[in-house]
């Protein structure tokens, strides 16, 4: 059984392009077909997992008070939304 080789992606950036990219951040990944994909990441954005955020909150990572306040308000609003969604569901016996 032969496997079809995917063409390798060579990234070549000339000096002029390098100058325009200085200070920028990019998410780079390969799609399922082996194509190279790029997405700019804004300076205020970060990538992480839910587990890492919870770990940092539980291990006393220091957040700026206004950021922590916004995070907590968002978490409470999310919890309210999920509770409303669950409370709006009918049990099998309640269905018409």
ChimeraX commands (.cxc) that place a marker at each C-alpha (Angstrom):
marker #1 position 0.00,0.00,0.00 radius 0.5
marker #1 position 1.61,3.24,-1.09 radius 0.5
marker #1 position 1.08,6.52,0.65 radius 0.5
marker #1 position 0.80,9.70,-1.31 radius 0.5
marker #1 position 3.54,12.09,-0.30 radius 0.5
marker #1 position 2.43,15.58,0.60 radius 0.5
marker #1 position 4.44,18.39,-0.93 radius 0.5
marker #1 position 6.51,20.12,1.70 radius 0.5
marker #1 position 5.88,23.79,2.28 radius 0.5
marker #1 position 8.98,25.89,2.08 radius 0.5
marker #1 position 8.62,29.25,3.74 radius 0.5
marker #1 position 10.88,31.80,2.19 radius 0.5
marker #1 position 10.81,35.37,3.43 radius 0.5
marker #1 position 12.93,38.04,1.83 radius 0.5
marker #1 position 14.49,40.94,3.75 radius 0.5
marker #1 position 11.74,43.40,2.76 radius 0.5
marker #1 position 9.01,41.04,3.95 radius 0.5
marker #1 position 10.92,40.39,7.17 radius 0.5
marker #1 position 10.99,44.11,7.90 radius 0.5
marker #1 position 7.19,44.35,7.55 radius 0.5
marker #1 position 6.70,41.37,9.87 radius 0.5
marker #1 position 8.86,42.68,12.72 radius 0.5
marker #1 position 6.94,42.83,15.96 radius 0.5
marker #1 position 3.97,40.90,14.59 radius 0.5
marker #1 position 2.72,37.55,15.87 radius 0.5
marker #1 position 1.24,34.80,13.73 radius 0.5
marker #1 position -0.45,31.48,14.31 radius 0.5
marker #1 position 0.91,29.06,11.71 radius 0.5
marker #1 position -0.53,25.59,11.08 radius 0.5
marker #1 position -0.93,22.93,8.43 radius 0.5
marker #1 position -4.45,22.04,7.30 radius 0.5
marker #1 position -5.58,18.46,6.67 radius 0.5
marker #1 position -4.42,18.63,3.06 radius 0.5
marker #1 position -0.93,19.75,4.05 radius 0.5
marker #1 position -1.54,23.37,3.09 radius 0.5
marker #1 position 0.14,26.03,5.15 radius 0.5
marker #1 position -2.22,28.45,6.94 radius 0.5
marker #1 position -1.49,31.75,8.70 radius 0.5
marker #1 position -3.51,33.95,11.02 radius 0.5
marker #1 position -2.30,37.16,12.65 radius 0.5
marker #1 position -2.56,37.33,16.43 radius 0.5
marker #1 position -3.22,40.73,17.97 radius 0.5
marker #1 position -0.86,41.89,20.74 radius 0.5
marker #1 position -3.61,41.61,23.36 radius 0.5
marker #1 position -4.64,38.09,22.30 radius 0.5
marker #1 position -3.26,34.86,23.68 radius 0.5
marker #1 position -3.74,31.17,23.02 radius 0.5
marker #1 position -4.29,28.69,25.82 radius 0.5
marker #1 position -6.54,25.90,27.01 radius 0.5
marker #1 position -9.35,25.92,29.53 radius 0.5
marker #1 position -7.29,23.66,31.76 radius 0.5
marker #1 position -4.35,26.07,31.80 radius 0.5
marker #1 position -6.59,29.03,32.69 radius 0.5
marker #1 position -8.16,27.06,35.56 radius 0.5
marker #1 position -4.73,25.94,36.73 radius 0.5
marker #1 position -3.49,29.54,36.83 radius 0.5
marker #1 position -6.60,30.73,38.69 radius 0.5
marker #1 position -6.30,27.91,41.22 radius 0.5
marker #1 position -2.58,28.43,41.76 radius 0.5
marker #1 position -2.83,32.09,42.68 radius 0.5
marker #1 position -1.58,33.62,39.44 radius 0.5
marker #1 position -1.79,37.39,39.78 radius 0.5
marker #1 position -4.17,39.04,37.33 radius 0.5
marker #1 position -4.74,42.76,37.01 radius 0.5
marker #1 position -7.87,43.51,39.10 radius 0.5
marker #1 position -9.84,44.91,36.14 radius 0.5
marker #1 position -8.99,41.87,34.01 radius 0.5
marker #1 position -9.94,39.46,36.80 radius 0.5
marker #1 position -13.20,41.37,37.32 radius 0.5
marker #1 position -14.08,41.12,33.62 radius 0.5
marker #1 position -13.17,37.43,33.64 radius 0.5
marker #1 position -15.37,36.74,36.67 radius 0.5
marker #1 position -18.31,38.70,35.25 radius 0.5
marker #1 position -17.98,36.73,32.01 radius 0.5
marker #1 position -17.82,33.45,33.93 radius 0.5
marker #1 position -20.93,34.34,35.97 radius 0.5
marker #1 position -22.83,35.41,32.83 radius 0.5
marker #1 position -21.82,32.15,31.16 radius 0.5
marker #1 position -23.05,30.17,34.18 radius 0.5
marker #1 position -26.38,32.05,34.19 radius 0.5
marker #1 position -26.80,31.35,30.47 radius 0.5
marker #1 position -26.09,27.66,30.94 radius 0.5
marker #1 position -28.46,27.42,33.94 radius 0.5
marker #1 position -31.20,29.17,31.95 radius 0.5
marker #1 position -30.64,26.73,29.11 radius 0.5
marker #1 position -30.83,23.71,31.42 radius 0.5
marker #1 position -33.86,25.08,33.30 radius 0.5
marker #1 position -35.62,25.70,29.98 radius 0.5
marker #1 position -35.37,22.05,29.02 radius 0.5
marker #1 position -38.36,19.89,29.75 radius 0.5
marker #1 position -38.04,16.41,31.16 radius 0.5
marker #1 position -39.56,13.53,29.25 radius 0.5
marker #1 position -42.60,13.55,31.55 radius 0.5
marker #1 position -43.21,17.30,30.99 radius 0.5
marker #1 position -43.37,17.13,27.19 radius 0.5
marker #1 position -46.69,17.68,25.49 radius 0.5
marker link #1:1,2 radius 0.2
marker link #1:2,3 radius 0.2
marker link #1:3,4 radius 0.2
marker link #1:4,5 radius 0.2
marker link #1:5,6 radius 0.2
marker link #1:6,7 radius 0.2
marker link #1:7,8 radius 0.2
marker link #1:8,9 radius 0.2
marker link #1:9,10 radius 0.2
marker link #1:10,11 radius 0.2
marker link #1:11,12 radius 0.2
marker link #1:12,13 radius 0.2
marker link #1:13,14 radius 0.2
marker link #1:14,15 radius 0.2
marker link #1:15,16 radius 0.2
marker link #1:16,17 radius 0.2
marker link #1:17,18 radius 0.2
marker link #1:18,19 radius 0.2
marker link #1:19,20 radius 0.2
marker link #1:20,21 radius 0.2
marker link #1:21,22 radius 0.2
marker link #1:22,23 radius 0.2
marker link #1:23,24 radius 0.2
marker link #1:24,25 radius 0.2
marker link #1:25,26 radius 0.2
marker link #1:26,27 radius 0.2
marker link #1:27,28 radius 0.2
marker link #1:28,29 radius 0.2
marker link #1:29,30 radius 0.2
marker link #1:30,31 radius 0.2
marker link #1:31,32 radius 0.2
marker link #1:32,33 radius 0.2
marker link #1:33,34 radius 0.2
marker link #1:34,35 radius 0.2
marker link #1:35,36 radius 0.2
marker link #1:36,37 radius 0.2
marker link #1:37,38 radius 0.2
marker link #1:38,39 radius 0.2
marker link #1:39,40 radius 0.2
marker link #1:40,41 radius 0.2
marker link #1:41,42 radius 0.2
marker link #1:42,43 radius 0.2
marker link #1:43,44 radius 0.2
marker link #1:44,45 radius 0.2
marker link #1:45,46 radius 0.2
marker link #1:46,47 radius 0.2
marker link #1:47,48 radius 0.2
marker link #1:48,49 radius 0.2
marker link #1:49,50 radius 0.2
marker link #1:50,51 radius 0.2
marker link #1:51,52 radius 0.2
marker link #1:52,53 radius 0.2
marker link #1:53,54 radius 0.2
marker link #1:54,55 radius 0.2
marker link #1:55,56 radius 0.2
marker link #1:56,57 radius 0.2
marker link #1:57,58 radius 0.2
marker link #1:58,59 radius 0.2
marker link #1:59,60 radius 0.2
marker link #1:60,61 radius 0.2
marker link #1:61,62 radius 0.2
marker link #1:62,63 radius 0.2
marker link #1:63,64 radius 0.2
marker link #1:64,65 radius 0.2
marker link #1:65,66 radius 0.2
marker link #1:66,67 radius 0.2
marker link #1:67,68 radius 0.2
marker link #1:68,69 radius 0.2
marker link #1:69,70 radius 0.2
marker link #1:70,71 radius 0.2
marker link #1:71,72 radius 0.2
marker link #1:72,73 radius 0.2
marker link #1:73,74 radius 0.2
marker link #1:74,75 radius 0.2
marker link #1:75,76 radius 0.2
marker link #1:76,77 radius 0.2
marker link #1:77,78 radius 0.2
marker link #1:78,79 radius 0.2
marker link #1:79,80 radius 0.2
marker link #1:80,81 radius 0.2
marker link #1:81,82 radius 0.2
marker link #1:82,83 radius 0.2
marker link #1:83,84 radius 0.2
marker link #1:84,85 radius 0.2
marker link #1:85,86 radius 0.2
marker link #1:86,87 radius 0.2
marker link #1:87,88 radius 0.2
marker link #1:88,89 radius 0.2
marker link #1:89,90 radius 0.2
marker link #1:90,91 radius 0.2
marker link #1:91,92 radius 0.2
marker link #1:92,93 radius 0.2
marker link #1:93,94 radius 0.2
marker link #1:94,95 radius 0.2
marker link #1:95,96 radius 0.2
view
